[in-house]
């Protein structure tokens, strides 16, 4: 199946480029297999005259294999290197006010050999150090002399890593679970850290993430979007460092080198594909596994074999974190969670699930439940109050029609992105919304024609919801003339002053509230 899809893709690419002038950029190429390169090059031979292929690589042998002259990208000059280092290490300090630090800093910058990543990594260490002896310790470190670090960049990264607090080292090493060049989300990283006991509190996890970012171990590359929520990236060499630091505790399943490596691992990620059962089959003995994270590199939705749900997952009895995000699953086995009692993080976002099994209410340790974009999900299990440790619930784009009874979730700190359909008697009511105090992100209230009067809308306590940034209020069509009532209802639904965006749909009032 995979070979057929690849062949079809090659044919389409060849047809698309035939007779056209193009510029193709192949970034960060490591493959030295000449036959594979020749096969790839044959896809481009029917392009128009003047077409070009640019290849970037850090291996000279790759450049030679291409059969053309290599252009070596130079390093930064001493002056530019010092400017970059100074900007990141002194930050709010004037180097001229600290001549001793400036003198040592110039020498450290020189050791980085004009490599921006090395300069920024070491500057990230020193921005919080004000004693000249601390700067000299970096300058005189024996790590600079290691044979394997002759290019100057690994010593800088090792020095940055060695300077981390032990708990922060473990958090950084965990990120070896992400593949190279993968854009990851801050929120996911933080929740996975907490689920695995690497950090206890959300504010501490946020602080750790910012610390790793300030040291240039994490780099923000873009703003998140609905289709691509990832914002952060680790440089390839930083990813290599994370893998070294993790000592095979965090691995990519595609890079598994044998059963001994699997047996050592505690946290595993893998690229989602068409036959994930075959890929995951070796995991059925890994009772020690703590994290199972599918990586959706292609941004597609994939089918999930029932054999994974019935035969593999129930065996992973030590799991703390499990994601089934972006799988086209509609239902789960009723008894799936009976043996997964240690789960703290569970992600079903972007699935077609219609109902959560009642056994999810047995997850007394569950802290994070992600149900965003589960558009077929209309209700939550009846006994959600049994999730006594649930702190974070994301129901963005899940249009729930039944009462949430969130006041029973005593540990809930954040409800993200609620879309609530008011359904009158026996269904979701305004007082249910009033029970939610820690609502974050977006809030949509639909079927507002089911609200009787302003006294009922007042029960929503909208002015108290200071973390809601986007609000959508929607009425459905009706022939009745209730313009005055709708105006009064809208008046009581005015949000907190922190609101950034308000959308009002099918409102038939003749005026908007004056304040």
N, C-alpha and C positions, 0 to 999 in steps of 0.2 A: 504493500500500500504506500509506504513512504517513498520507495524507489519510483513508483508510478507517478506520484505527485511531483517528485523532483524532476522527472523527465518532462512532464507537462509544463512545469515552470520554466525549464530551460528552453523548450520550444517557443513558449510565449515571449520570453525575453529576446530570443533571436529574431522573432518576427517583429517585435516592437522596435528593435534597433536597426533593422535592415534598411539601408539607404539613407539613414539619418546621421547627422553629425552630433556627437555626444561627448561629454566629459564624465568619466566614471572615477570616483575616488574610493579606493580600498584602504581603509584606515587601520593601522596597527596590525599588520600582517606578520604572522609568525611561522606559517606553514612553509617548509622547505621542500616539499614533495613536488618535483618538476612535472611529473605526469598530471597531477591534479591541477597545477597551474596552467599547463598546456591545454587541458580539457576546458578550463574556465576561459582561457584566451580565445578559444575557437568560437565561443558564443558571440564575440565582438567583431569578428573579422569581416562581416558584411556591412559594417558601418561606413558612412561616407568618409571621403578623404578629409583629413584634418581632425578626426576623432582622437581623443587622448585618454589614457588611463594613468592616474596618479596613484602611487602606492606609498604609504608611510609605514616605516618599520624601524625597529631598534636593532635588527640583526643585519649585518653587512652581507651575510650569505644569502639572505632573501633578495636583497638588491641585486646581487650578482646573478642570481637565478633568473631574474627578469630580463637579462640580456641587454641592459641599457646602463648608461652612466648614472651613478648615484649622486645626489645633491645632499651634502652633509649640512644639517642645520646647526649653526654655531651656538655656543653657549653665551650667556650674558657677559658683558664686559665687567671689569672690576668696579667701575663707577656705577653702572646700572645695578649690579649685584648688591652693592652697599646701599643704594637708594631703596631697593626692595626690602632688604633686611631691616634697614633702619625704620622704614614705614610701619612694618609689622611688629618689630620688637620694642620700639620706644612708644609707639601709639600716642598717648597724651603727654609724653615727656619730651623735652628738648634735649637732643644729644649734647649740645654745647654746655648744658648745665651738668652733664655727667661725663666729663672727659675720660675718666678711667674706664667706664663702660664702653664708651665710643672706641677707645683704643683696642680693647679686647674684642669688641663686636666686629671691627674691621678684619681682624685675624680669623674670626670664626667664619665670616662671609667668604673670605678667600678660600677656606677649606672646602666650601661647598662647590667650588669649581664652576660657578656660573649656572648652576642648575636651579631653576625657580622652586621646584618642589622641596628641595633640600633647604633652601634659604627660608622659605615660609614655614617649614616644619620646625626648624630650630628657633626661628623668631617667635613662633607660638609658645615655645617653652619659656623663653627669656622675658617675654612681655610682663610676666608676673614676678620676676626676680629682680630685686633692686640692689643686691650685694655683689660687689665685683668678684668676690671669691666664688660665687655661684656661677658666674659667667666663665671664670677661669676653669672651673671643673669641667665644663662642656668643652672648652678649648683643648684641655690636656687629657681628655678621655682616651683610654687605650683602644676604644672601638675604632677610632680613625685609622689604626694601624693594621686592622684585620685584612688579610689577603683577599678574602671574598668581598671586601667592601672597597675595592680599588677605584670604583667609578665615583665615589664621593657621595652618592645619594643614599645608599643603604645605611652608612654610618649615621647620617642625619636622622633617618627614620628610626633606627635602633635607639639613638639617644632620646628621641621624642617618646618612644614607647617606654624605655626604661625609667623615664621621669614620671610616668603615670602612677597614680595611686593604685594599689593592688586590685581594688574593686573595679576601678576604671579600666584596668588592663583586661579583666575578664569580660567586661562589656564590649571592649574593642575586639577582642579575640572572637567573640560570638558572631561578629559581622562577617567572618570568613564563610558563613553560610550563604552569602550572596555571591553570584557569579561576577566575573569581571565585566565592566561596562554596563552593569545593571543599575537602573535608577530605582532607588528604594525610598520608602516613605518614613519620615521621622516618627509618625504615630505608630506604625507597625513595629519599628525597632524598639521603641520605648515599651510597648505592651509586651513584646516578647522577652525583653530583659526582666520585666516585673514577673511575668509568668514563670520564668525559670529561676527566680530568687536571686538574680544578680544584683538587683536593687529593690528596695522595699516600697518607697514612696514615689508618686508621680512627679512631684517637684524635684526630687533628687535625680530621677531619670532624665528630666528635661535639662537639668544643670549638667549632667554628664555628657549628654549629646552636644550641648553648646560648647563644652570644654574640648571635646574631640574635634568639633568644627573649627574652633579657634586655633587649634594646632595644625590645621590643614590636613587632618586625617580624613575628614569628611569635607566634601566640597559641594556647595549649592550650585546647581547648573541651570535650573529653570524653575518657573512657577508651576505648581500642580494644576491639573485640569481633571475633568470628570473621566476622560478616557485615559489619561496618563497621570496618575496621582503621584508618581515618583518625582522627587525633587533633588535628591542627593546622590552623590557618586563617590566611590573610592578610586583613586588612581591605581593603575595596575600594580605598581610597586607597593602601594599601601595594602592592597588586597593580598599580595604575596606575604607581606609582614603579618597580616591578620591570620593567614593560614599557618605560618610558622608558630605564631603565638598560641593558636588553638590546639596544637599538637594532635591533630586528627579528631578532636572532640566535635568539631563542626566541619562537615564535609558536604561537597556536591556529589550526588549519587552518580552523575556521569563521569566523575573523576575518581571513582572508587577503584582502588588498586588490588582488591582482594578481600576475602572474608575477614582477615585479621584487622583490616582497616575499618570494616563495618562493625566489628565487635568492639573496637575502641570508641566508636562514635556515640555521641549523645544527641546531636542536633543534625538533621539531614534536610537538604533541599534538593529539588529536582526540577527539570524543565518539563512542563506539561506537554503531552503529545497524544498520539492516537492509540497507543498500546501501553498505557501506564501500568496495567496489571503485570505484564512481563517485567517491567522495570522495577516494580515494587515487590515482586515476589520474594526476593532475598531478605526482605525485612521481617518476614513473619516470625522469625526467631529472636528479634531484637527487643526483648522485654525491657531492656534498659533505656530505650529511646525516649528522649524528652520532647523533641520538637520535630514535626514533620511539616515541611513548608513547600508546596508547589509554587514554581516560578512561572508566571504567564508571560514569557518573552514575546510571543507572537501576537498578544492581545486578542486571542481567539477564545471561544467557549468550547470546551471539550467534553465528551461523554466520559463518565466514570463507570468502570466495570463494577457490577454488583458483587463480584468476587472480592474486590478490595473492601467494600463495605461489610461483607459478611465474614470473610476469611482472614483478612490481614489486619484491619484496624482494631478489632476486638482483642487481638493478641498483644497489642502495644500498650500494655497495662500501666506503664510508667509515664505515659504521655502527659506533658504539662501544656503543650501548645499544638493545636491542630488546625490546619486551614484546608478547606475544600472550595475555596473561592474560585469563581469562573468555571466551575464544572456544571454541566447541564443536568443536574440531578433534580428530580421532582419530589422524591420521597426518600426517607431514611428508614432503616430497620428499627422497629419499635424498641428493641433491646440493645441498640448500638452502644449506649453510654453506660450500661450497667457495670461493665468492667473498667471503664475509663474514669474512675472516680477521682483521679488526681488532676484532671484537666482544669486549667486556669484561664486559658485563652482558646476561643473557638470562633472561627471565621467562616460564615456561610455566604458572604457578600457575593452579589452577581450570580446567584444560582436561581433555578426555577422552582425552588422548594415551595410547597403549598402548605405544609404543616410540619411543625417540629414534633418529634416523638416525645411522649410523656416522660421517657427515661432521662431526658435532659434535665428534669427537675431533681434528679439524684446527684447532680454535679455540685455538691455543697461547697467545693473549693473554687468554682468558676468565678472569675473576676471580670473578664472581658468577653462580651458576646456581640459579634458584628453581623448584622443582618441587612446592611445597606444594599439597595437596588434588588431586593427580593420582592419583585413587583407582584408575584403570585401569592405572597404570604398575606393573609387577611387577619390572622389571630395568633396570639401567643398561648402556650399551654396554660391550663387553668391554675396550676399550682406553682406559678413562678415565684411565689413568696418563699419557697423552699431554697431558692438560690440565695442563701443568707450572706454570701460574700460578693455578690455581683455589684461591681462598682461602675462599669462602663457599658452602656447599651446603645448601639448605633442602629436605628431603624430608618435611616434616610431612604426615601423612595420605596418604602414598604407601607402600603396603604391599609392600615389596620382599621377594622370596623367594630371590634369588640372592646369592652372596657379594659384598661391596662392595669388598674389597681396598683399603680406604682407606689402608692404610699406604703404598701406591704413590703416593698424591697428596701429594707432598712439601711442597707449599705450603699445604695445607688448614689454615686456622686455626679454622674453625667449621663444624660439622655441626649443623643445626637440626632438631629434631623428628623423630627417627628412629622408624619403626614397622617392627620387624624380625620376620619370620615364620621361625621356626626350622624347617627342613625336612629335617633328618637328612642322610643321605649325599648328597654332591654339592651340597647346598644351603647355606643360611646357618647358621653355627655360632657358638658362644659366643666362640671365639677371634677371629672377625671383629669382634664387638662390642668385644673387648678391644683391638683395634687403634685404636679411635676414642678419642682423648684429649681433643679439644676439642669435646665434644658439648654443645649448648645447648638450653634450653627443655624440651620434653617428650620422653620416651622410652617406647615401648611394645614389649614383648617378648611375642610370641604363640607358641602351640603349644609351651609349655614341657614338655609330656609327651615331647617328642623329646630332652630333655636326659637323659643316662644317669644321672649321679650328681653329687655335690657337687664332685668334682674338675673336672668339665667346667664347671659353673656358675662356679667360681672363676676361670676363664679370662676371664670378662667384665670383671674388674677394676672392679666397680661402685663400690667405695668411693673410687676415684680420680676419678670423674666429678663434680667439684665444681660444675659449672655446670648440671647437670640439676635442674630445679625440680619437674617432675611425672613420676612413674613409674607405668606400668601393667604389671602382670605377669599373664599369662593362660594358663591351661591349657584344653585342649579335653576334651570328655567321653571317658571310657574306663571300661570295666568292671573293669579291673585295679585291685587294691588296692595302691597305691604311696604310701600316706600318709606313711610314714617317709621314703622317698626324697624326696618333695615337700617335706617339712619341712626336710631337709638342704639341698636345692637353694635353697629360699627363704632359708635362713640365710646362704648365701653370696652372695645377691643383695641384701643390705642396702645401701642407697644411702649416699652421703655425707651428713654431718650438715646440709648446706645444703638438703636436700630440703624442699619445701613441701607436697607432696601425693603420696600413694601410693594406688593402686587395685589390689586383688588379686582376680582373677576365677577362679572354679571351682577354688579351692585346696581339696584334700581332706585336708590334714594336720590332725591333731587339736589341734595347738598351734601358736602363733606363736613365732618366735625370741624369746628372753628379752632380747636386747640389740641 
